Amino acid sequence: MPWWYLSRVTLYTLFLLFLQSYWVSLFPQPVLHIDLLLPLMFGAAVEWPPLLSLTWASAWGFVMDTLSGKFWGLHVGSYVVAVSMVNLTAERLELYNPLYQMLFVAACALGQSLALGLFLTFEAPGHVEIPSIATSLIIRSMLMAFLTPLITYPVWNIRGRKP
């Protein structure tokens, strides 16, 4: 993998991390607090060798967990699971198809949301309304799915390959 490609993807990842930290986190509704790096991990896993994409997912998951400050391991776990699922299904699915991308990331986001929902159920003080948390996390997953083609396209376009 050329160093210039990896440096550009790193800059793109830092840009998404900046958006995640300073823009998305300011939204007043928790349902809009989407994870922009999960679709990016999908794009890297499709394009890169398994070991490099797993290393990339682990490193950026660690950064996201450090920045979030709560529920240590959510991002590392969800990114590594997403990359592993891509590597396991890459031969069976056409992962450059935007519909498959959206469905795949929606499934990963639902898994991430399930883990987050369980955490919020036990962590939240007082009475928690499970249906409202579940609805918010499902909507969050759908938003992430719809943004997936927009987030993954630059990873492939930087290299000069268009899916």
N, C-alpha and C positions, 0 to 999 in steps of 0.2 A: 504494500500500500504506500503510495507516494506521500512524502512528508507534507507537501503543500495541500493535499486533499485532507489529511488528518488535521492540519492546522486550521483549515477553513471550517471543517465540521466542528472543531473545538470552539471556534469563534461563534458559530451558529448556536452551539449548545449554551455557551455563556450568555448569548442574547436571549435565548428562551428562559434560561435561569433568571436573568434580570427581569424579564416580563413576569415570570412566575412569582418572584419575590417582591417586586415593587408595584406591579400593576394588578395582577390577578388577585393577590392577597388583600387588596384594598376594596374589592367589591363587597357591598354590604350584605348580600345574600350568600350564605354558605354553599348553596347549590352551584354558584358560579365559581367556586374555588377549585378549578380543574387542575389536573397535573399535565403540564405541557411536555414534560420529558418522557412520559410513557409512550406516546406515539413516536417520539424520536428514537427510543430504544427499539421499537418495532422496525423502523426504517434502517437503523444500523444493523440489526440482526439479519435482515433480508439481504443486505448488500455485503456485509463483512463476514470473514471466517468466524466459526463458533467461539474460539478462544478469545479472539480480540473483542467480539461483541459482548461476551460475558464479562470480560475485564472492564470494558467501557460501562456496562450496566452497573456493575458492582461499585465502581469508582463514583459515578454520578449519583447512584442511590445513596451512597455514604454521604456525599455532599448535601443532598436533599434532606436526609434524615438529620444531619447536623444543623441545617438551617431551620428545620421545622421545630426541633426541640422537644417533640413529644412522639410517643409511639415509635420508639427506636426500632428500625428494621423493616418498617412498612415499605419504604421506597426501594431499599436494597432487595427485599424479597419479591416485590411485585415486578421490578425491572428484570431480575434474574429469571423469574418464572416466565415472563413474557418472551425474553430472548430464547430461553430453552424451548418454549412451545413453538416459536418460529423455526428453530433449528430442527425440531422433530417433525414438523408438518411441511417443511419447505418443498419436499419432493412431491407431495400430494396436492398442494394447493397453488394456485396462481396468485402469489402474494403481491404482484405489481398491480393487480386489479383493485381500483379504489373501493369497490363494494366489499371485497374480501378484507381489505385493510380495515375498513370501518367496523365490520363484524368482528374481526379478530381483536382489535383494540377495545371494542365494546365489551367483549367477553373478559379480557384482562382487566379492564376498568371496573367491571362488575365484581370481579374477584377482589380487587383492591378496595372497592367500596364496601364489600361484605366484611372484610377485615377491619376497615375503618368504622363501619357501623357497630360491629361488636365491641370495638374499643370505646366508642362514644357511649354505648349502652352502659358499660361498666365504669367509665371514667366520669361521666356527667353527674354533677351534684343534683340531688333531688329527683323528682319524677321526670322520666324521659318518655316522650311519645314515640314509640317504635314506628308507627305508620308514617309519621312526618319525616323521621330520619331516613326510612327506607325510600320514600318518594324522592327526597332530596338527593340521595346517593344514586338512584336510578337516573334521574335527570342529569346529574353530573356525568355519569357514564355515557349517556347519549350525546351530550355536548362534546365530550372528548372524542367520541367516535366520529362525529361530523367534522371535527377539526383535523382528524388524522391525515387525509390526503394533502391538506395544506402544510402540515408540519413535516411530513415525510418527503414531499417532493424536493425541497432544497437539498436534502442529503444525497439524493440521486442526481440532481441537476448539477451540483458542485463538481462532480466527477466528469460531467459531460455526457452522462448516459441518461437518456430519458426513458422512463418505464413505458 
